[in-house]
């Protein structure tokens, strides 16, 4: 594996670790290009794509309805 690929893989793993260990996400949009939106959590600095953010928001909404 090339050094570039190794660095990319390390970055992905670090992002997953940040997201998995966060105690409470607070996402804000950091890239507003159409179909390329990205969101960054202000708590853990983890990043997600717009589709993941849509599903996250849906889960939050549904979770509030259950309570």
Backbone as ProteinMPNN parsed JSONL, in Angstrom:
{"seq_chain_A": "XXXXXXXXXXXXXXXXXXXXXXXXXXXXXXXXXXXXXXXXXXXXXXXXXXXXXXXXXXXXXXXXXXX", "coords_chain_A": {"N_chain_A": [[0.849, -1.176, 0.0], [0.543, 2.199, -0.815], [2.167, 5.153, 0.543], [0.464, 7.328, 0.531], [-2.053, 6.118, 0.424], [-1.97, 4.763, 2.853], [-1.944, 6.933, 4.627], [-4.44, 8.069, 4.066], [-6.128, 5.983, 4.915], [-5.469, 5.936, 7.641], [-6.448, 8.46, 8.357], [-9.203, 8.099, 7.908], [-9.755, 6.105, 9.8], [-9.179, 7.524, 12.15], [-11.157, 9.51, 12.056], [-13.458, 7.919, 12.319], [-12.985, 6.93, 14.901], [-13.16, 9.3, 16.398], [-15.876, 10.012, 15.95], [-17.166, 7.751, 17.036], [-16.497, 7.881, 19.74], [-17.569, 10.192, 20.702], [-19.492, 12.15, 22.947], [-21.755, 13.592, 22.474], [-23.018, 14.687, 19.63], [-22.797, 17.713, 17.756], [-23.53, 18.903, 14.99], [-22.401, 21.003, 12.353], [-22.738, 22.606, 9.215], [-20.068, 22.384, 6.994], [-19.263, 22.427, 4.415], [-20.901, 23.55, 1.726], [-21.453, 22.877, -0.904], [-23.595, 21.825, -3.541], [-24.866, 18.572, -3.269], [-22.515, 17.755, -2.141], [-22.317, 18.324, 0.46], [-20.851, 18.614, 3.67], [-20.515, 17.848, 7.099], [-19.372, 18.874, 10.278], [-18.669, 17.854, 13.544], [-18.847, 19.867, 16.343], [-18.064, 19.091, 18.831], [-16.445, 16.699, 18.753], [-14.978, 16.934, 16.455], [-15.295, 15.201, 14.364], [-16.198, 14.177, 11.019], [-18.908, 14.013, 8.674], [-20.753, 12.935, 5.758], [-23.397, 14.402, 3.737], [-25.595, 12.605, 3.433], [-25.28, 10.799, 5.568], [-25.646, 12.652, 7.582], [-28.336, 13.364, 7.207], [-29.613, 10.929, 7.901], [-28.745, 10.739, 10.536], [-30.026, 12.985, 11.687], [-32.649, 12.165, 11.31], [-32.739, 9.95, 13.012], [-32.342, 11.236, 15.476], [-34.676, 12.782, 15.594], [-36.663, 10.747, 15.555], [-35.966, 9.416, 17.878], [-36.598, 11.291, 19.825], [-39.359, 11.265, 19.643], [-40.005, 8.801, 20.7], [-39.399, 8.991, 23.366]], "CA_chain_A": [[0.0, 0.0, 0.0], [1.356, 3.413, -0.915], [2.131, 6.01, 1.734], [-0.741, 8.161, 0.427], [-3.168, 5.253, 0.816], [-1.846, 4.52, 4.292], [-2.345, 8.157, 5.311], [-5.889, 8.184, 3.916], [-6.726, 4.981, 5.786], [-5.276, 6.416, 9.01], [-7.376, 9.577, 8.541], [-10.548, 7.524, 8.011], [-9.844, 5.447, 11.111], [-9.213, 8.567, 13.186], [-12.484, 10.119, 11.995], [-14.393, 6.952, 12.909], [-12.728, 6.912, 16.342], [-13.73, 10.533, 16.946], [-17.33, 9.912, 15.93], [-17.601, 6.681, 17.943], [-16.253, 8.204, 21.15], [-18.194, 11.485, 21.025], [-20.581, 12.034, 23.922], [-22.933, 14.325, 21.999], [-22.707, 15.406, 18.389], [-23.391, 19.005, 17.408], [-23.035, 19.07, 13.63], [-22.617, 22.219, 11.583], [-22.348, 22.431, 7.817], [-18.751, 22.96, 6.722], [-19.099, 22.508, 2.959], [-22.277, 23.692, 1.252], [-21.619, 22.609, -2.337], [-24.693, 20.893, -3.789], [-24.564, 17.129, -3.256], [-21.192, 17.524, -1.545], [-22.324, 18.889, 1.799], [-20.164, 17.908, 4.75], [-20.823, 18.378, 8.416], [-18.347, 18.608, 11.283], [-19.151, 17.942, 14.915], [-18.049, 20.822, 17.114], [-17.589, 18.428, 20.051], [-15.382, 15.715, 18.527], [-14.315, 17.279, 15.186], [-15.555, 14.17, 13.361], [-16.88, 14.673, 9.83], [-19.807, 13.104, 7.974], [-21.324, 13.43, 4.511], [-24.774, 14.869, 3.891], [-26.543, 11.494, 3.599], [-25.139, 10.353, 6.959], [-26.258, 13.685, 8.421], [-29.793, 13.223, 7.098], [-30.017, 9.777, 8.711], [-28.511, 11.095, 11.934], [-31.116, 13.872, 12.087], [-33.864, 11.344, 11.378], [-32.64, 9.177, 14.245], [-32.57, 12.144, 16.598], [-36.107, 13.111, 15.595], [-37.427, 9.565, 15.946], [-35.648, 9.142, 19.276], [-37.367, 12.234, 20.656], [-40.758, 10.862, 19.632], [-40.143, 7.612, 21.532], [-39.287, 9.38, 24.776]], "C_chain_A": [[0.896, 1.24, 0.0], [1.233, 4.249, 0.363], [0.901, 6.926, 1.718], [-1.96, 7.357, 0.874], [-3.141, 4.981, 2.316], [-2.3, 5.743, 5.091], [-3.86, 8.348, 5.241], [-6.605, 7.217, 4.854], [-6.605, 5.402, 7.249], [-6.237, 7.564, 9.317], [-8.815, 9.079, 8.715], [-10.73, 6.876, 9.38], [-9.929, 6.459, 12.245], [-10.576, 9.245, 13.209], [-13.529, 9.201, 12.626], [-14.226, 6.918, 14.421], [-13.346, 8.141, 17.008], [-15.25, 10.434, 17.047], [-17.838, 8.884, 16.94], [-17.451, 7.043, 19.419], [-16.889, 9.528, 21.583], [-19.369, 11.267, 21.979], [-21.835, 12.797, 23.512], [-22.612, 15.175, 20.791], [-23.479, 16.716, 18.279], [-22.841, 19.36, 16.029], [-23.367, 20.444, 13.056], [-22.098, 21.968, 10.17], [-21.007, 23.126, 7.575], [-18.434, 23.037, 5.237], [-20.489, 22.478, 2.362], [-22.46, 23.436, -0.241], [-22.754, 21.607, -2.548], [-24.203, 19.456, -3.951], [-23.175, 16.797, -2.708], [-21.141, 18.021, -0.107], [-21.6, 17.975, 2.79], [-20.486, 18.621, 6.046], [-19.724, 17.958, 9.381], [-18.964, 18.798, 12.658], [-18.247, 18.893, 15.69], [-17.483, 20.196, 18.386], [-16.373, 17.543, 19.79], [-14.541, 15.993, 17.284], [-14.423, 16.175, 14.136], [-16.35, 14.757, 12.209], [-17.758, 13.593, 9.226], [-20.291, 13.772, 6.699], [-22.799, 13.746, 4.721], [-25.78, 13.744, 4.083], [-26.485, 10.965, 5.028], [-25.785, 11.362, 7.905], [-27.774, 13.605, 8.368], [-30.295, 12.076, 7.962], [-29.808, 10.039, 10.196], [-29.655, 11.966, 12.456], [-32.428, 13.1, 12.214], [-33.882, 10.519, 12.657], [-32.875, 10.028, 15.48], [-34.054, 12.47, 16.718], [-36.936, 11.924, 16.08], [-37.19, 9.218, 17.421], [-36.422, 10.059, 20.218], [-38.838, 11.839, 20.719], [-41.008, 9.66, 20.54], [-40.159, 7.983, 22.999], [-40.536, 9.971, 25.242]], "O_chain_A": [[1.883, 1.307, 0.732], [0.308, 4.065, 1.155], [0.36, 7.258, 2.772], [-2.801, 7.862, 1.618], [-4.186, 4.974, 2.968], [-2.967, 5.603, 6.116], [-4.491, 8.737, 6.224], [-7.578, 7.589, 5.511], [-7.554, 5.236, 8.016], [-6.783, 7.634, 10.419], [-9.553, 9.578, 9.565], [-11.749, 7.083, 10.039], [-10.68, 6.258, 13.2], [-11.099, 9.528, 14.287], [-14.387, 9.66, 13.382], [-15.216, 6.881, 15.151], [-13.979, 8.032, 18.058], [-15.836, 10.732, 18.088], [-18.834, 9.126, 17.623], [-18.21, 6.553, 20.256], [-16.745, 9.928, 22.739], [-20.138, 10.317, 21.829], [-22.877, 12.653, 24.152], [-22.012, 16.243, 20.906], [-24.647, 16.809, 18.657], [-21.817, 20.032, 15.913], [-24.462, 20.971, 13.249], [-21.146, 21.215, 9.964], [-20.832, 24.299, 7.906], [-17.441, 23.649, 4.845], [-21.19, 21.473, 2.481], [-23.517, 23.746, -0.79], [-22.859, 20.634, -1.801], [-23.25, 19.181, -4.68], [-22.726, 15.656, -2.815], [-20.066, 18.129, 0.482], [-21.721, 16.75, 2.749], [-20.699, 19.832, 6.08], [-19.212, 16.84, 9.317], [-19.682, 19.765, 12.908], [-17.026, 18.739, 15.69], [-16.524, 20.717, 18.956], [-15.381, 17.62, 20.515], [-13.506, 15.359, 17.081], [-13.719, 16.21, 13.126], [-17.093, 15.722, 12.392], [-17.416, 12.411, 9.254], [-20.253, 14.995, 6.563], [-23.379, 13.402, 5.751], [-26.74, 13.915, 4.834], [-27.525, 10.709, 5.635], [-26.396, 10.983, 8.904], [-28.432, 13.764, 9.396], [-31.286, 12.224, 8.677], [-30.61, 9.606, 11.022], [-30.188, 11.716, 13.536], [-33.221, 13.356, 13.12], [-34.918, 10.403, 13.312], [-33.532, 9.592, 16.425], [-34.618, 12.438, 17.811], [-37.816, 12.086, 16.925], [-38.105, 8.782, 18.119], [-36.849, 9.634, 21.291], [-39.493, 12.055, 21.739], [-42.1, 9.515, 21.088], [-40.859, 7.354, 23.792], [-40.638, 10.362, 26.405]]}, "name": "protein", "num_of_chains": 1, "seq": "XXXXXXXXXXXXXXXXXXXXXXXXXXXXXXXXXXXXXXXXXXXXXXXXXXXXXXXXXXXXXXXXXXX"}
